[in-house]
């Protein structure tokens, strides 16, 4: 995607603009990013910063990913109640 297209997509999906950043605290957001030979799924994104074609995505886990805007293939947003539920691997049951 171009930076302009990504901006339009994030705005349309309900992201709140804060300077050059887009905040998405009320949804489970996943960015699908193209790599050579595979696709990287960046899940639980809460903030997307844009700077001259560079995208920096921050997640709820404290992870930060950086890539060019053209590498973003799709944006998935899940606002269901299950998306906000804290999920575990199930080992403590």
PyMOL commands that set and color helices and strands:
alter all, ss='L'
color gray80, all
select helices_A, chain A and resi 3-12+69-71+81-84
alter helices_A, ss='H'
color red, helices_A
select strands_A, chain A and resi 16-18+21-23+28-35+38-51+54-59+64-68+72-78
alter strands_A, ss='S'
color yellow, strands_A
deselect
rebuild
show_as cartoon
